[in-house]
Amino acid sequence: MLQKVFGFGSIAGVIVAIPLFGMAVAMNGQPPPWYGVALGYATMLIALTLVFIAIKRHRDMDLGGVIRFWPAFGLGLGISLVASIFYVFAWEAALVVTGMDFAGDYTRMLIEQQRAQGVTDEALAEFTAEMQQFARKYANPLYRIPLTFIEIFPIGVLVSLVSAGLLKNSRFLPARRS
């Protein structure tokens, strides 16, 4: 089982890490385009389809076509955990390679949006203070790494829940007998 977790988790991790790293390096500190977030989450979903594939493969090839919910969910969580770790390492590597100040760029962008919306000076000052506090926190890896981890892991939990729920039913996409 651990071999499946690390094998499928590593493949999913590479699928999600390479585009993350590539886009971060290509943008070199610039905010992502409007579609960047959607593209990022689509990449996560594509990578995490390996959770479904691994559970189905385990059910059909190793368990004779039957799997209970909790073992299926556990396999999915393990794969999601490994993929999430790859994701975090890719983001940290991108920060090191580019030297980008993501938090600084992000806070400046949000402050400019608030200013363009015409918020009052008092509200803008309060918002700016909050954003500067976020930037200071984000500089600390003990804050940044869990924040990055929770960008992808909840999606993995959801995919694991759905996959385990569907595949516990042996009539759902049954194994082909030769």
C-alpha positions in Angstrom: 0.0 0.0 0.0 2.8 2.4 0.8 4.4 1.7 -2.6 1.1 2.8 -4.2 0.9 5.9 -2.0 4.4 7.0 -2.9 4.3 5.9 -6.5 1.0 7.6 -7.4 1.6 10.5 -5.0 4.9 11.2 -6.7 3.4 11.1 -10.2 0.6 13.4 -9.1 3.2 15.6 -7.3 5.3 16.0 -10.5 2.1 16.7 -12.5 1.2 19.6 -10.2 4.7 20.8 -9.3 6.2 21.3 -12.8 3.5 23.7 -14.0 3.6 25.6 -10.7 7.3 26.0 -10.8 7.3 26.8 -14.5 4.6 29.5 -14.2 6.2 31.0 -11.1 9.6 31.3 -12.8 8.1 32.5 -16.1 6.1 35.3 -14.3 9.1 36.2 -12.3 7.3 38.0 -9.5 4.5 39.4 -11.6 1.0 38.8 -10.5 -0.7 35.9 -12.4 -3.1 36.7 -15.2 -6.8 36.6 -14.5 -6.9 33.0 -15.5 -3.9 31.9 -13.4 -5.9 30.8 -10.4 -8.3 28.7 -12.5 -5.4 27.2 -14.4 -3.6 26.3 -11.1 -6.7 24.6 -9.6 -7.3 22.8 -12.9 -3.8 21.5 -12.8 -4.4 20.3 -9.2 -7.5 18.5 -10.2 -5.8 16.8 -13.2 -2.9 15.7 -10.9 -5.3 14.4 -8.2 -7.2 12.2 -10.7 -4.5 9.8 -9.9 -6.2 9.3 -6.5 -9.2 7.8 -8.3 -7.1 5.8 -10.7 -5.0 4.4 -7.8 -8.0 3.4 -5.7 -9.7 1.8 -8.7 -6.6 -0.1 -9.7 -6.1 -1.3 -6.1 -9.7 -2.4 -5.8 -9.7 -4.2 -9.1 -6.2 -5.7 -9.3 -5.3 -6.4 -5.7 -8.7 -6.8 -3.9 -10.7 -8.7 -6.4 -13.1 -5.8 -7.3 -14.2 -4.9 -3.7 -12.9 -2.2 -1.4 -14.3 -0.6 1.7 -14.7 3.1 2.1 -12.0 3.7 4.8 -9.1 1.9 3.1 -10.0 3.6 -0.1 -10.1 7.0 1.6 -6.8 6.3 3.4 -5.1 5.5 0.1 -6.5 8.7 -1.4 -5.3 10.8 1.5 -1.8 9.3 1.4 -1.5 10.1 -2.3 -2.9 13.6 -1.7 -0.4 14.1 1.1 2.6 13.2 -1.1 1.3 15.3 -4.0 0.8 18.3 -1.6 4.4 18.0 -0.3 5.7 18.1 -3.9 3.5 21.2 -4.5 5.0 22.9 -1.4 8.6 22.1 -2.5 7.9 23.4 -6.0 6.6 26.7 -4.6 9.5 27.1 -2.2 12.0 26.3 -5.0 10.3 28.9 -7.2 10.6 31.5 -4.5 14.4 30.7 -4.1 15.1 30.5 -7.8 13.3 33.8 -8.7 13.9 35.7 -5.5 10.4 36.9 -5.9 8.7 38.8 -3.1 5.3 37.2 -3.6 3.7 38.6 -0.5 5.0 42.1 -1.2 3.8 42.0 -4.8 0.4 40.6 -3.8 -0.1 43.1 -1.0 0.8 46.0 -3.3 -1.6 44.7 -5.9 -4.5 44.5 -3.4 -3.8 47.9 -2.0 -3.8 49.4 -5.5 -7.2 47.7 -6.1 -8.6 49.2 -2.9 -7.2 52.6 -3.9 -8.7 52.3 -7.4 -12.1 51.5 -5.8 -12.0 54.8 -4.0 -12.1 53.6 -0.4 -11.6 56.2 2.3 -8.2 57.1 3.5 -8.9 55.6 7.0 -10.1 52.3 5.5 -7.1 52.2 3.1 -4.7 52.8 6.0 -6.2 50.0 8.0 -6.2 47.7 5.0 -2.6 48.6 4.2 -1.6 47.8 7.8 -3.3 44.3 7.6 -1.6 43.6 4.3 1.8 44.6 5.6 1.3 42.3 8.6 0.4 39.5 6.2 3.6 40.2 4.2 5.7 40.0 7.4 4.1 36.7 8.4 4.5 35.2 4.9 8.2 35.8 5.1 8.4 33.2 7.8 8.5 29.7 6.3 6.7 28.3 9.3 3.7 30.4 8.3 4.2 30.2 4.5 4.6 26.4 4.1 1.3 25.4 5.9 -0.5 28.2 3.9 0.9 26.7 0.7 0.0 23.2 1.8 -3.6 24.1 2.4 -4.0 25.4 -1.2 -3.9 21.8 -2.5 -4.5 19.3 0.3 -8.2 20.1 0.8 -8.8 19.4 -2.8 -7.1 16.1 -2.3 -9.3 15.3 0.6 -12.4 16.1 -1.5 -11.2 14.0 -4.4 -10.4 11.2 -2.0 -13.8 11.3 -0.4 -15.6 11.3 -3.8 -13.4 8.5 -5.1 -13.7 6.3 -2.1 -17.5 6.9 -2.0 -17.9 5.9 -5.6 -15.5 3.1 -5.7 -16.7 1.3 -2.6 -19.6 0.2 -4.8 -18.2 -2.7 -6.7 -20.8 -2.1 -9.5 -19.4 1.3 -10.2 -16.9 0.8 -13.1 -16.5 -2.9 -12.3 -13.3 -4.7 -13.1 -13.2 -6.3 -16.5 -12.8 -10.0 -16.4 -10.6 -11.7 -19.0 
